[in-house]
Amino acid sequence: MRWEGVLEQKEGTIVDLSINGCFILTAHLVETGELIRLEMENSLVLWGEVVYQVEEMGFGLRFNAALGEEGQQIARLIEEQKKRDQAGK
């Protein structure tokens, strides 16, 4: 996925996805409170706010208003990941 902040556009990996937010693995720095635009490979675009960061590892993002169609798409992604995880056991 790609993320875009105030100063940068970078790539990262989403981990720990929930309906409310996620953690993005990336070595690039952001500011707590910064508004971030996520663009996922499936064309889903979400906005969120940085709630914390771990230097040289990534940052936690809380989604802004993940309701309606966006919320349903996130829920589908979570279900798909659960199925992949269970198949891998």
N, C-alpha and C positions, 0 to 999 in steps of 0.2 A: 504494500500500500504506500501511498504518498501522503505526506502531511505538509501543510503550509502554515507558517506562522507569520509574525510581523516582518521578520527579516530574512527568512529562509524558506526554501522548498526542498524537502529531503525525502528519502525513502526510509521505511522502517518496517518492523514486524509487529503485528498486534498479538499480544498474549493476554490471558486473563480477561477475556471479553465477557461483559455482562450487559444487560439491558440499560444499565445506568452509566457505563463507562468501560475503560480498558487501560492496559498498560502498553506503551509503545516502546519497543526496544530500538534505540538509536543512540549514537554517540554524540549527537548534536544537542546543544544547549537551548533551553527555552526558559521563560520566566514564569514563576507561579502567578496565576491569574491571566496568563496570556490566552487569547482566543485562537484556537487551532482548527483548521479545516482538514478533514480526512477524506481521501478519495481512495476507495477500495477497488480491487480488480473487477468486481461485479458491478461497477458504476454507481455504487452507493456512496453518497456524499453526506458526511455528518459534520456538525460543528460541536466543539467542546471546549472546556476551560481546563487549563493545566492546574491540577490541585497539589502536585508535588513532583519533584524530580530526584533522580539518583544519578549523580555525576558519572559520565562516561558509560551509563547503562540505559537510561531512558526516562520516561515520565508517565505519571498517572493522569488520565484525562476523564473528566466528568462530562457526559454528553449534555448538550443543551436541548431540551424538549424533544427527546427521542420518542415521539408519539406518532400515532397514525401509521402510515405506510413505512416510515423509517423504522419505527419500533418493531413492526412486523418483520421487516427484513433482518433486523438484528436478531430477533427471536429465531428466525429460520437459520441464520448462521450459527447460532449457539447450538441448536438441535443437530445440525449437520456435523458440527465438531464433536458433540457427544457420541453420535453414531460412529464416527471415525475412531474415536478413542476406545469405544467398546469393541469394535471390530479388531482393533490392534491388540487386545488383551489375550 
